[in-house]
């Protein structure tokens, strides 16, 4: 029962961040959301979590199936990085591009933790050329 309540609590916290990040991406430029959710946000907030990486990844994937929780790779990456930062974990959001069909450019975002992709792994990942990274950690 304790495990169920714990996971429900983590899921509700994650879902709250999903809504915040979605609203932020809809209302302001992505760079503003990046500044807010990264270490700049974690530096002035008193919110602290103690969630494991595996629990956070589970909560991101689960919250993406809830109403208003459906997000593309960028939103998932930003929410996970926020939650990880507030839990004291350093992570890196990577942004990459690839040439798609008919000379279109495709963009993708993913989260790395200790040089491993933990959210955003897709087929043919090697075709994406990393453009930028955004590192966040709790100060």
WOSUL-V652905 format. One record per pair of residues at least 24 apart in sequence whose ideal C-beta (glycine too) atoms are under 10 Angstrom apart, sorted by the first residue. I is the first residue (numbers start at 0). J is the second residue. Records with the same first field share a line. If there is no record, write none. Layout:
I->J, J
This chain:
5->50, 54
6->54, 57, 58, 61
7->58
8->48, 50, 58
9->48, 50, 51, 54, 55, 57, 58, 61, 62, 82, 86
10->54, 57, 58, 59, 61, 62, 65, 68
11->58, 62
12->46, 48, 50, 55, 58, 62, 82, 85
13->48, 50, 54, 55, 57, 58, 59, 60, 61, 62, 63, 65, 68, 78, 79, 81, 82
14->58, 59, 61, 62, 63, 65, 66, 67, 68, 78
15->62, 78
16->58, 59, 62, 74, 77, 78, 79, 81, 82, 85
17->58, 59, 62, 63, 65, 67, 68, 69, 70, 74, 75, 77, 78, 81, 82
18->62, 65, 67, 68, 78
19->77, 78, 81
20->70, 73, 74, 75, 76, 77, 78, 79, 80, 81
21->67, 68, 69, 70, 74, 77, 78
22->67
23->74, 77
24->70, 71, 73, 74, 77
29->73, 77, 94, 108
30->133
32->73, 74, 77, 81
33->73, 77, 80, 92, 94, 131, 133, 135
34->133
35->77, 81
36->76, 77, 78, 80, 81, 82, 84, 85, 92, 133, 135
37->77, 80, 81, 84, 90, 92, 133, 134, 135, 136
38->80, 84, 89, 133, 134, 135, 136, 137, 138
39->84, 135, 138
40->81, 84, 85, 135
41->80, 81, 83, 84, 85, 86, 87, 135, 136, 137, 138
42->84, 136, 137, 138
43->138
44->81, 84, 85, 137
46->81, 85
47->85, 86, 87, 137
48->81, 82, 83, 84, 85, 86, 87, 88, 137
49->85, 86, 87
50->82, 83, 85, 86, 87, 88
51->86, 88
52->79, 82, 83, 86, 88, 90, 110, 112, 113, 115, 117
53->117
54->82, 86
55->79, 80, 81, 82, 83, 85, 86, 88, 90, 110, 112, 117, 118
56->82, 83, 110, 112, 117, 118
58->82
59->110, 117, 118
60->118
63->118
71->106, 107, 108, 119
72->106, 107, 108, 109, 110, 118, 119, 121
73->106, 107, 108, 109, 119
74->108
75->108, 109, 110, 118, 119
76->107, 108, 109, 110, 111, 117, 118, 119, 133
77->108, 110, 133, 135
78->110, 118
79->109, 110, 112, 117, 118, 119
80->108, 110, 112, 118, 133, 134, 135, 136
81->135
83->110, 112, 117, 118, 135, 136, 137
84->134, 135, 136, 137, 138
85->135, 137
86->137
87->136, 137
88->112, 113, 135, 136, 137
89->113, 134, 135, 136, 137
90->117, 118, 133, 134, 135, 136
91->132, 133, 134, 135, 136
92->118, 119, 131, 132, 133, 134, 135
93->119, 127, 129, 130, 131, 132, 133, 134
94->127, 129, 130, 131, 132, 133
95->119, 124, 126, 127, 128, 129, 130, 131, 132
96->126, 127, 128, 129, 130
97->123, 124, 125, 126, 127, 128
98->126, 127, 128
99->126
106->130
108->133
